[in-house]
Structures are given as C-alpha cells and as structure tokens.
Amino acid sequence: MKKLFVCLLALLMLVPFLAACNDTADESSQNEESKGLDLTTPVIDFGGKEINVLCHHFGAGSNSILGYTGEIIFSEENPSAVDEAKKRVLDYIETTYNCTVSGEMVHDATTATNVPQLVKNQVTSGLHTYDICFDSLGRASTLALEDMIVDLNSVSTIDLSKPWWDKNAVEDLSIAGKVFFTCGDINTYDDQGTWCILFNKSLKDRRNVNEDFYQLVKEDKWTYDKFVEICTDYDITYDSSADGVLDEKDTWAFGTETYNIYVHLVSAGLKVAEKDENDLPYLTLSKGTDETYSILGKVLEFYNNESVVMVANSPKYESKFPAPKNVWEETVHKSFVEGRELFYMCGLINVASFRPMQDEFGILPMPKYYEHQDRYYHTVSKDNASVMFLPVTHSEQDLEALGTLISAIAEYSMHVVTPAYYDIQLKYRDSRDDESGEMLDLIFDSRTFDLGCAYGWGGIMGQYMQLNTNVASRFESVITAAETALQDMLDTIDFE
C-alpha cells in the first residue's frame, strides 16, 4: 500500500498549493484537486452532521515521541506537513459530504478517561458521543473481547480490499472473517509504530565499520547472524566516558529493550499465534516449541552480553532510573541522539526527536533470522501503533453512511497524507538518499500483525519479553492459561 510513495509524492507536488482568497476559492481548489485524483468513493449528503473522532494520545508526556497530533484530526498550531495534508483532506471531506469532522486526544491509562473506558461508557449508556476511534492493538483488543466494537467486514460501505487499507493488517487481524480493528492510509501512527533498526552513519565511519548495510539488505544478506557479527566483531562498544564503568554514558554497538526479543522472533517469520484453515487463531507453541525456543535462546544469549548490548529496561537500568524517570530516554534513546550508539532498535515514532542530532543516521529493516527466508518481516508495537475501530452504538443506517465517509477519508488520504508522511520521515534525516525511501518501502510492505501479541491471552506475551534464559519452564507455566483464555474468547464471541 505504501510502496508507491515516490509516484504519490510526485503527484502531491502537482497539487495546487495556492493561498485561497476566499471560501469560494478554497472550495473550487478542493474540487479541482479531487477531480485530478479520480476518487471512487460515492458522495452522499450528511446534512451538516458532526463526526467525532477519538484518539489515544500516543507519546503524551514523552520527550522521545514527538509530533503526534491525532488520526484524521490535526493540529493548527505549528502544523507539520502531515497536519497540512490532513487539513486538505478534511476541507474536501467537509465541503463535499456536507459534514464537520472534529475530535480529541486522550491519554490516561489508569482512570476512566482512556479510550477503551470512554467507549465502554458509550456502549453501556447508549449515549452516542464518538463515531471513529483510534487506539493501540493491545487496547483495542480489550474492546473486541467485550463485543463493544463493530466487525468492519459487516459494513458494506467499507471495502477492506481497497488499496487504502493495509492488506496485511486486514488478513492477519481477521478472526473467522471478522475484522474488529485495522489500519491503512486513514491513520499514520500505525506507520510510526512500525519497528525497525536505526543506524548512526557517522559513528559507523568513526569506528571503522566497513560494511555496506544497505547493500547487505539488497543482497538478502542482512541477517541476524550478520547483525550480531557486526556488533561483536568490530570494536564499537567502549568506555567512552573513561570512568571505568560501562553504562549509559558510554558508546554502544546496540541499544534495545526486552520487547525486541519478541520482534526478533517475528523477523524469523514466527508469531505468538497462527491461524488455521477456518481463519481461527491457535497458539504457535501448541503445535511445537523447538523453533521458538531455539530462536529465543539465541537472542537471549546476545541480549545478555552486557559488554556489547545495552538493554534499556533491564534490571540494571530500571533500578538506576525508576519511575517517573523514563528509562528508555535515559539510556538507549539518549545514547543514539548523542552519537554514542551504532544500532538502535525502535519504532519510527522516535525519528522526529532526532532533529538535534549532529550525526547522520539511516533506517534499516529488521534483519532476517534465516538467510533463506522468502522476505523480511516487520511488526508494529502493540502499545504504540494505532488501529481504527467503531463503537457498536451506531445504528445500521448510520453505520453504512459512516462507512462511506471513512472510505472517502481513507482514499483521499492515500493520495495526500501518506506522501506527506514519507516526506517528513525523510526530511528528519540529514541525508535524503535513495536508500532511505527504499528501506521504508521494504519495511512497510513486509509488516505482519500478530493476534497473539494483540490479545496476549493468559499473559503469554510477557514470556516473550524477558531476559531470563529459562525459556521452556517459563512458557510451560503459562501455556495452559493462555490456551484457556483463547478458547474462552472464541466461545464468547460469535465467530460462526
């Protein structure tokens, strides 16, 4: 869906960007702009109806996650290129469909003001406040479990096979043909929450690392073993603070966190849950443990090498930087910004905060675990990537109309917002080389979505994110509870 960004960006540059003299000129400009794009979504009259959007505020209070202004909605204060693109979309939508679109962002994970609780309040009270909602995979799944959000495939005016929806998300997140939440061009924070590896070009040269990372990717030789070899065989990690202690003040080959143990498993093409021929999920470990345990064992051996790898939320640093301090920002993020980390494994959410960097940096895909893999594999964060869902409080008639509006927003955003997003990602780097766009294309086109990660039945996800090397005993302690929780979900929700 994203891979044609160069063409789309060229198209965007052809769109008139003239300052409007009056409302009539604005409307005329919007109409001419949309005609040139051959939009296919039908136009209907909403009679001035207000459409309310509810978004989780990703990055609220964070110094390393910057620039998020909502999905569909946007900021008019110091607007970014993405905000300006979203404004053009909404100007066209509001004029063409005779409606207004507004919304809010909320962030509170512990009280009744977070997105899931607000949706629950809406469903239980019967009072309709929010029309379109965005939150993370992990939080959206809690609403699906309580049957409070709509099966998007049941809305005839939303065609999830269209190119403005992420086909991988639609396929991977369906259960027996039902899709409760998904993503596409209508939102950008699914892209921001996509995991990758950043590398410091300047530090690479300073430490005499003579590998061409981009070429390794293109030749399908960017593998986990090669990545570990570069981190360990070159003289990268050292006591640059000269205080006799190797810690967050020094220079590192690799900065990471325990969530990324799971991400390496995904890069091998594995998941917490797979699906059977009936599109029903089952736990991967229920069909065999050898490959999962082997990969996790190898990754844990590397992650426990404290002379090469800095794990942000390891006990060593969590005790040193307890809440309310942000252990990630105090360790791996700060080290990368200050030019003291060759590789940083994180989400694209972090790119905006690297503007102060003196060094040049680039983006790489996750290395393949096996060289013989058919492709690279990427994942999105279960907590820091947005998906769209709709509360069940809509009437059937309203839902069909809303589906048309959502489709229009998504289709127009594909032409306008997505190119702007690519442009801003590239702009934040010092070098806008061709490889930058190629790597983003590869990453977005090879994303996978894991139902097991999203739902985390029985607390099983926690076992994929530990530095403890007793892999088998850890999983054996939770597998029964996880299987029971999965079956309970399948029994509770009507998947026939």
Residue, then its C-alpha position, 0 to 999 in steps of 0.5 A: m500500500k505504501k510502496l508507491f510513495v515516490c509516484l504519490l509524492a510526485l503527484l502531491m507536488l502537482v497539487p495546487f498549493l495556492a493561498a485561497c482568497n476566499d471560501t469560494a476559492d478554497e472550495s473550487s481548489q478542493n474540487e479541482e484537486s479531487k477531480g485530478l485524483d479520480l476518487t471512487t468513493p460515492v458522495i452522499d449528503f450528511g446534512g451538516k452532521e458532526i463526526n467525532v473522532l477519538c484518539h489515544h494520545f500516543g507519546a503524551g508526556s514523552n520527550s522521545i515521541l514527538g509530533y503526534t497530533g491525532e488520526i484524521i484530526f490535526s493540529e493548527e498550531n505549528p502544523s507539520a506537513v502531515d497536519e497540512a495534508k490532513k487539513r486538505v483532506l478534511d476541507y474536501i471531506e467537509t465541503t463535499y459530504n456536507c459534514t464537520v469532522s472534529g475530535e480529541m486526544v486522550h491519554d490516561a491509562t489508569t482512570a476512566t478517561n482512556v479510550p477503551q473506558l470512554v467507549k465502554n461508557q458509550v456502549t453501556s449508556g447508549l449515549h452516542t458521543y464518538d463515531i471513529c476511534f483510534d487506539s493501540l492493538g493491545r487496547a483495542s483488543t480489550l474492546a473486541l473481547e467485550d463485543m463493544i466494537v463493530d466487525l468492519n467486514s459487516v459494513s458494506t460501505i467499507d471495502l477492506s480490499k481497497p488499496w487504502w487499507d493495509k492488506n496485511a493488517v486486514e488478513d492477519l487481524s481477521i478472526a473467522g472473517k471478522v475484522f474488529f480493528t485495522c489500519g491503512d492510509i486513514n491513520t499514520y501512527d500505525d506507520q510510526g509504530t512500525w519497528c525497525i533498526l536505526f543506524n548512526k552513519s557517522l559513528k559507523d565511519r568513526r569506528n571503522v565499520n566497513e560494511d555496506f548495510y544497505q547493500l547487505v539488505k539488497e543482497d538478502k544478506w542482512t541477517y541476524d547472524k550478520f547483525v550480531e557479527i557486526c556488533t561483536d566483531y568490530d570494536i564499537t562498544y567502549d568506555s567512552s566516558a573513561d570512568g571505568v564503568l560501562d553504562e549509559k554514558d558510554t558508546w554502544a554497538f546496540g541499544t534495545e529493550t526486552y520487547n525486541i526479543y519478541v520482534h526478533l522472533v517475528s523477523a524469523g517469520l514466527k508469531v505468538a499465534e497462527k491461524d488455521e484453515n477456518d481463519l481461527p487463531y491457535l497458539t504457535l507453541s501448541k503445535g511445537t516449541d523447538e523453533t521458538y525456543s531455539i530462536l529465543g535462546k539465541v537472542l537471549e544469549f546476545y541480549n545478555n552480553e552486557s559488554v556489547v548490548m545495552v538493554a534499556n529496561s533491564p534490571k540494571y537500568e530500571s533500578k538506576f532510573p525508576a519511575p517517573k524517570n523514563v528509562w528508555e530516554e535515559t539510556v538507549h534513546k539518549s545514547f543514539v541522539e548523542g552519537r554514542e550508539l551504532f544500532y538502535m532498535c525502535g519504532l519510527i515514532n522516535v525519528a522526529s526527536f532526532r532533529p538535534m542530532q549532529d550525526e547522520f543516521g539511516i533506517l534499516p529493516m529488521p534483519k532476517y533470522y534465516e538467510h533463506q527466508d522468502r522476505y523480511y518481516h516487520t511488526v508494529s508495537k502493540d502499545n504504540a501503533s494505532v488501529m481504527f475501530l467503531p463503537v457498536t452504538h451506531s445504528e445500521q443506517d448510520l453505520e453504512a453512511l459512516g462507512t462511506l465517509i471513512s472510505a472517502i477519508a481513507e482514499y483521499s488520504m492515500h493520495v495526500v497524507t501518506p506522501a506527506y508522511y514519507d516526506i517528513q520521515l525523510k526530511y528528519r534525516d540529514s541525508r535524503d538518499d535513495e536508500s532511505g525511501e527504499m528501506l521504508d518501502l521494504i519495511f512497510d510492505s513486509r509488516t505482519f500483525d500478530l493476534g497473539c501479541a494483540y490479545g496476549w491471552g493468559g499473559i503469554m506475551g510477557q514470556y516473550m519479553q524477558l531476559n531470563t534464559n529459562v525459556a521452556s519452564r517459563f512458557e510451560s507455566v503459562i501455556t495452559a492459561a493462555e490456551t484457556a483464555l483463547q478458547d474462552m474468547l472464541d466461545t464468547i464471541d460469535f465467530e460462526 
